[in-house]
Amino acid sequence: MKIAVLWSSPNTDGLTAAARYHISSGIQKTGAEVVDIHLNRKKLEHCRACGNGWGTCNKTGSCVIRDDFEDIYRTLIEADGIVLISAVYWSGMTECMKAFVDRLRRCEATQRHALKDRRCVLVACAGGTGRGTLECLQDMEMALTHMSMRAYDRIPVVRYNSVYMLPALEEAGAAYVDRLKNGFNMYY
Protein backbone atom coordinates (compact mmCIF):
# COMPACT_ATOMS: atom_id res chain seq x y z
CA MET A 1 0.00 0.00 0.00
CA LYS A 2 1.27 3.46 -0.95
CA ILE A 3 0.23 6.74 0.71
CA ALA A 4 1.15 10.10 -0.83
CA VAL A 5 1.88 12.72 1.83
CA LEU A 6 1.82 16.21 0.30
CA TRP A 7 2.99 18.93 2.62
CA SER A 8 3.76 22.57 2.31
CA SER A 9 5.81 24.86 4.53
CA PRO A 10 9.05 26.69 3.86
CA ASN A 11 10.14 25.70 7.38
CA THR A 12 11.57 22.18 7.24
CA ASP A 13 11.90 21.84 11.01
CA GLY A 14 8.73 23.54 12.24
CA LEU A 15 5.27 22.41 13.26
CA THR A 16 4.15 21.37 9.75
CA ALA A 17 7.29 19.28 9.23
CA ALA A 18 6.73 17.66 12.63
CA ALA A 19 3.13 16.85 11.67
CA ARG A 20 4.37 15.29 8.44
CA TYR A 21 6.93 13.25 10.35
CA HIS A 22 4.40 11.92 12.87
CA ILE A 23 1.64 10.96 10.44
CA SER A 24 4.21 9.38 8.11
CA SER A 25 5.62 7.38 11.03
CA GLY A 26 2.15 6.03 11.81
CA ILE A 27 1.62 5.09 8.17
CA GLN A 28 4.99 3.34 7.96
CA LYS A 29 4.38 1.37 11.17
CA THR A 30 1.61 -0.47 9.31
CA GLY A 31 4.04 -1.51 6.58
CA ALA A 32 2.63 0.97 4.06
CA GLU A 33 4.98 3.03 1.91
CA VAL A 34 5.01 6.82 2.24
CA VAL A 35 5.66 8.91 -0.85
CA ASP A 36 6.79 12.23 0.63
CA ILE A 37 6.10 15.28 -1.54
CA HIS A 38 7.35 18.60 -0.18
CA LEU A 39 5.60 21.10 -2.44
CA ASN A 40 7.95 23.94 -1.50
CA ARG A 41 10.79 22.02 -3.14
CA LYS A 42 8.90 21.44 -6.37
CA LYS A 43 8.66 23.67 -9.38
CA LEU A 44 4.98 24.66 -9.39
CA GLU A 45 3.48 27.64 -11.11
CA HIS A 46 0.11 29.16 -10.38
CA CYS A 47 -2.82 28.52 -12.71
CA ARG A 48 -2.81 30.98 -15.60
CA ALA A 49 -6.55 30.66 -16.25
CA CYS A 50 -5.61 30.33 -19.90
CA GLY A 51 -8.08 29.85 -22.73
CA ASN A 52 -10.38 32.59 -21.45
CA GLY A 53 -10.49 30.89 -18.06
CA TRP A 54 -10.95 27.31 -19.26
CA GLY A 55 -7.91 26.08 -21.11
CA THR A 56 -6.86 22.57 -21.95
CA CYS A 57 -7.58 21.48 -18.37
CA ASN A 58 -11.30 21.76 -19.15
CA LYS A 59 -11.04 19.89 -22.45
CA THR A 60 -8.34 17.28 -21.82
CA GLY A 61 -7.74 17.21 -18.08
CA SER A 62 -4.13 18.27 -18.50
CA CYS A 63 -2.35 21.54 -17.86
CA VAL A 64 -0.33 23.48 -20.43
CA ILE A 65 2.28 24.51 -17.84
CA ARG A 66 5.35 22.27 -17.92
CA ASP A 67 6.57 21.93 -14.36
CA ASP A 68 6.31 19.28 -11.62
CA PHE A 69 2.49 19.30 -11.53
CA GLU A 70 1.87 16.30 -13.82
CA ASP A 71 4.40 14.11 -12.00
CA ILE A 72 2.78 14.90 -8.65
CA TYR A 73 -0.69 14.33 -10.12
CA ARG A 74 0.40 10.94 -11.46
CA THR A 75 1.78 10.04 -8.01
CA LEU A 76 -1.60 10.86 -6.45
CA ILE A 77 -3.41 8.71 -9.00
CA GLU A 78 -1.09 5.78 -8.29
CA ALA A 79 -1.35 6.15 -4.50
CA ASP A 80 -3.85 4.23 -2.40
CA GLY A 81 -4.32 7.20 -0.08
CA ILE A 82 -3.55 10.91 0.14
CA VAL A 83 -2.63 13.11 3.10
CA LEU A 84 -2.55 16.89 2.63
CA ILE A 85 -0.66 18.90 5.26
CA SER A 86 -0.39 22.66 5.08
CA ALA A 87 0.96 25.40 7.27
CA VAL A 88 -1.72 28.02 7.83
CA TYR A 89 -1.23 31.52 6.41
CA TRP A 90 -3.98 34.08 6.98
CA SER A 91 -6.46 31.26 7.68
CA GLY A 92 -5.66 29.49 4.43
CA MET A 93 -3.33 27.00 2.79
CA THR A 94 0.21 28.00 1.91
CA GLU A 95 0.67 29.54 -1.52
CA CYS A 96 2.42 26.37 -2.77
CA MET A 97 -0.42 24.11 -1.61
CA LYS A 98 -3.03 26.50 -3.00
CA ALA A 99 -1.27 26.67 -6.39
CA PHE A 100 -1.16 22.89 -6.60
CA VAL A 101 -4.75 22.35 -5.41
CA ASP A 102 -6.11 25.01 -7.78
CA ARG A 103 -4.54 23.31 -10.79
CA LEU A 104 -5.48 19.84 -9.58
CA ARG A 105 -9.09 20.94 -9.15
CA ARG A 106 -9.28 22.27 -12.71
CA CYS A 107 -7.92 19.06 -14.24
CA GLU A 108 -9.65 16.61 -11.93
CA ALA A 109 -13.11 18.14 -11.61
CA THR A 110 -13.71 18.72 -15.30
CA GLN A 111 -12.16 15.75 -17.10
CA ARG A 112 -10.00 13.13 -15.44
CA HIS A 113 -11.98 12.13 -12.36
CA ALA A 114 -9.09 9.78 -11.51
CA LEU A 115 -9.26 10.75 -7.83
CA LYS A 116 -13.05 10.56 -7.51
CA ASP A 117 -14.19 9.10 -4.16
CA ARG A 118 -10.59 9.07 -2.86
CA ARG A 119 -10.68 9.48 0.90
CA CYS A 120 -8.02 11.81 2.26
CA VAL A 121 -6.69 13.06 5.57
CA LEU A 122 -6.33 16.82 5.92
CA VAL A 123 -3.99 18.49 8.43
CA ALA A 124 -3.64 22.23 9.04
CA CYS A 125 -0.76 23.50 11.22
CA ALA A 126 -0.76 26.98 12.71
CA GLY A 127 1.99 28.54 14.76
CA GLY A 128 1.69 31.94 16.36
CA THR A 129 -1.81 32.40 17.76
CA GLY A 130 -2.99 29.11 16.29
CA ARG A 131 -5.98 30.76 14.67
CA GLY A 132 -7.06 29.86 11.16
CA THR A 133 -6.74 26.07 11.24
CA LEU A 134 -10.45 25.45 10.95
CA GLU A 135 -10.85 27.86 8.05
CA CYS A 136 -7.84 26.27 6.30
CA LEU A 137 -9.28 22.78 6.76
CA GLN A 138 -12.61 24.00 5.42
CA ASP A 139 -10.91 25.40 2.29
CA MET A 140 -9.04 22.13 1.79
CA GLU A 141 -12.22 20.10 2.14
CA MET A 142 -14.12 22.38 -0.25
CA ALA A 143 -11.44 21.76 -2.88
CA LEU A 144 -11.84 18.00 -2.35
CA THR A 145 -15.59 18.33 -2.70
CA HIS A 146 -15.19 20.04 -6.09
CA MET A 147 -13.19 17.00 -7.22
CA SER A 148 -15.67 14.47 -5.73
CA MET A 149 -13.00 13.42 -3.24
CA ARG A 150 -13.71 12.96 0.47
CA ALA A 151 -12.08 14.00 3.70
CA TYR A 152 -11.75 11.04 6.06
CA ASP A 153 -10.40 13.26 8.81
CA ARG A 154 -9.58 16.93 9.39
CA ILE A 155 -6.91 17.54 12.00
CA PRO A 156 -5.94 20.97 13.38
CA VAL A 157 -2.49 21.21 14.95
CA VAL A 158 -1.44 24.35 16.78
CA ARG A 159 1.48 25.27 18.94
CA TYR A 160 -0.65 24.85 22.09
CA ASN A 161 -2.01 21.36 21.30
CA SER A 162 1.08 19.96 19.59
CA VAL A 163 2.19 18.09 22.72
CA TYR A 164 -0.75 15.71 22.31
CA MET A 165 -1.73 16.21 18.66
CA LEU A 166 1.62 15.18 17.17
CA PRO A 167 1.48 11.73 18.85
CA ALA A 168 -2.19 11.54 17.83
CA LEU A 169 -1.14 12.07 14.21
CA GLU A 170 0.91 8.90 14.43
CA GLU A 171 -2.22 7.02 15.49
CA ALA A 172 -4.22 8.80 12.77
CA GLY A 173 -1.75 7.64 10.11
CA ALA A 174 -2.03 4.02 11.26
CA ALA A 175 -5.84 4.24 11.49
CA TYR A 176 -6.01 5.71 7.99
CA VAL A 177 -4.11 2.79 6.50
CA ASP A 178 -6.33 0.35 8.42
CA ARG A 179 -9.47 2.04 7.02
CA LEU A 180 -8.06 1.98 3.51
CA LYS A 181 -7.41 -1.76 3.84
CA ASN A 182 -10.55 -2.75 5.74
CA GLY A 183 -13.13 -0.18 4.70
CA PHE A 184 -14.62 3.00 6.04
CA ASN A 185 -17.62 2.47 8.27
CA MET A 186 -19.16 5.82 7.45
CA TYR A 187 -21.85 7.06 5.12
CA TYR A 188 -21.43 10.15 2.94
N, C-alpha and C positions, 0 to 999 in steps of 0.2 A: 504494500500500500504506500502511496506517495502523497504527501501533503505539501502544497505550495504555501509558504509563509511570506507574504509581501509586507514589507514594513518600510516606513518612511520617517526619517529624522536625520538631520545633519549631525546630530550628536551620537557618536557610536558607543558611548559609555554612559548614557543617561537612562532615564526612566523607560523610554520606548525600547531601547536596546535591551534593557533588563527584562521587559515584558516579552520581547521576542525570544530571548534566551530561555526563559521559564516555560513558555508554552511549547517551544521546540523540544525542550528536555522531556516534557510530559509525552509529547508525540513519539519521540524516539524510544522512550521506555517501553512502549508497546511493540516495538520492532518495526514501526513504520519509518519510512524515509522522509526526511525534511528537505525540501528544495527551498533554500533561503534566497530571497530576492530583495536586496536593499535598493529601493528605487532611487535613492539619492546618488547611487553610484552608477546608475544607468543613464544612457543618453535618451532622454524623453522630451519631446517638444510638446507644446500645448496644441490643442485642436485649432486648426485654421478656419474652421467653418467654411471650407471651400465649396465650390459649386453652388453659390448662392445660399449657403447654409446646409445643404445636403449633397455632399460630394459622393465619391465612390463608396464611402462607408454605407450610404443608404442603398446603393444599387448592388454592390458586390460583397459588402461586409468586410472590406479591407480598407486600410488607410493609405493615402498617397505619400505620407511622410515616411522616409526611410531612416529609421532609428531602431532602438531596441524594443519598440512596442510589439511587433509581430512575434518576436522570440518569446517575450513574456506571455503574450496571449496564448501561444501554442503550449507553453508550459502549464498554464492554467487548464487548458482543455485536456491535457494528458494527465493531470493530477486527479486523485480521487477526492481530495478535499482542498479547501482554500481558507486561509486565515489572513485577514487584513488588519494590520496594526499601524496606527498613525499617531504621531504626536498631534496635539491640539494647538492650533493657532487661531486666535480670534473666534473660538467656538466652532472651528471647522477643521477639515483635513489639511495636512501639509500641502503646499503647492505641488510637490512631486506626485503625491497620491491623487490629488484632484486632477492633475493633468492626465494621469494614466486612467483613472476611472471615467473621466469625461470621454476619452477616446474609446475605451472599452465599451461604454454604454452605447455610443453611436454605432459601432460595428455589431455588437451583440444583439441589441434590441431590435434592429431593423432587418437583419439578414441572417446572420449565422445561427443564432440560438443554440450554440454548442454548450453553453453553460446553464441552460434552462433547468430549473429545479435543483440546481447545485446548492447544497446547504453549506453555509459559511459561518465562521466565527469572526466577530468584529471586536476589536480592542481599540479604545481611545485612551491616550496617556497625556495627562496634563500636569505640568509642573506649576510653579508659581502658586497662584490662588487655588488651582485645581478646577476652576470653573470652565465650562464649555464642553466637558466630556459627553454629556447627554445629547447636546445639540450636534456634536460631531458624529456620534453613533447614529443619530436620527438621519443625518445626511448620508452616511454610508449605507444605511438600510434602504433609504429611498432610492439610491442608485441601484442597489440589488433588485429592488422591486421593479424598476424600469426594465431590467434585463430578465425578469421572471426567475430570479434567483431568490434564495431564502436565507435569512439570518437564523442560525441555530442558537446562537447566544450573542449577547452584546455586553461587553465587559468594560466598565470604566475603571481606570487606574490613575490615582492621583498621589501626589507626594505623601499625603496624610494617611492613605489606606494601603500604601505599597508594602508595609510590613506584613500584612496578611493577604493582600491581593496577588502579589508575585508568586508565593507558594500555591495559591489557589489556581493560578494560571497553569501551573504544572498539572494539577488535577484536571483542569478543563481540557488541556491538550490530550490527555489520556482518555477522558470521557468522550471527546469528539471522535477519536479513532474508533473507540468501542461502538459508538452510535453509527458510524459509517459502515462498520462491519456487520453489526447486528440489527440495524434499523432504528428509526426515530419513532418513538411512541408519542407522536404529537400530530394533531390535525391542523393543517392550514395550507 
